[in-house]
Amino acid sequence: MPLQNIGLPGLLLIAIVVLVLFGRGKISSLMGEVGKGITAFKRGVKDGTDEIEKAAEEPRDVPGEKARDVTPNPTDRS
């Protein structure tokens, strides 16, 4: 792949070309939108993690099953 050895001078050249083509204002607004997107993504991941943890902590009722008595039976010798 030709992009593996691009180096710092190549990155600076690309940055200058992008700046000339789009202008400072457009790039600034674009970076603001990227920042908002990253923030929304992080918030979504955190909300999903919180929801999974909350669901894991809640006891589940399984339809059709009765609660079992776990007290030991003194006559049971198994």
C-alpha positions in Angstrom: 0.0 0.0 0.0 1.4 3.4 -0.9 0.0 5.2 2.2 2.2 3.3 4.7 5.3 5.6 4.2 3.5 8.9 3.9 5.4 10.6 6.7 5.1 14.1 8.3 5.9 16.1 5.1 3.2 14.3 3.2 0.6 14.8 5.9 1.5 18.6 6.0 1.1 18.8 2.3 -2.3 17.1 2.4 -3.4 19.4 5.3 -2.4 22.5 3.2 -4.2 21.3 0.1 -7.4 20.6 2.1 -7.2 24.1 3.8 -6.8 25.8 0.4 -9.7 23.8 -1.2 -12.2 24.1 1.6 -11.2 27.2 3.5 -10.7 27.7 7.2 -14.4 28.3 8.1 -15.7 25.2 6.4 -13.0 23.0 8.1 -13.8 24.6 11.4 -17.5 23.8 11.1 -16.7 20.3 9.9 -14.5 19.6 12.9 -17.2 20.9 15.2 -19.6 18.4 13.7 -17.1 15.6 14.1 -16.7 16.6 17.8 -20.5 16.5 18.2 -20.7 13.1 16.6 -17.9 11.7 18.8 -19.7 13.0 21.9 -23.0 11.5 20.8 -21.3 8.2 20.1 -19.7 8.1 23.6 -23.1 9.0 25.2 -24.8 6.2 23.3 -22.1 3.6 24.3 -22.5 4.7 28.0 -26.3 4.5 27.9 -26.1 1.1 26.3 -23.7 -0.1 28.9 -25.8 1.3 31.7 -28.9 -0.4 30.3 -27.1 -3.8 30.1 -25.8 -3.4 33.7 -29.3 -2.5 34.9 -30.9 -5.4 33.1 -28.3 -7.8 34.7 -29.1 -6.6 38.2 -32.9 -7.0 37.9 -34.4 -10.3 38.8 -36.3 -11.9 35.9 -39.7 -13.5 36.1 -39.9 -16.6 33.8 -43.5 -17.2 32.7 -44.8 -20.7 33.6 -42.3 -21.3 36.4 -43.2 -21.3 40.1 -40.8 -20.1 42.7 -39.0 -23.1 44.2 -38.8 -23.6 48.0 -35.1 -23.9 48.8 -35.5 -24.8 52.5 -34.0 -28.1 53.3 -36.4 -31.0 53.9 -35.4 -32.9 57.1 -36.9 -36.2 55.8 -34.9 -36.0 52.5 -31.8 -38.1 52.7 -30.3 -37.8 49.3 
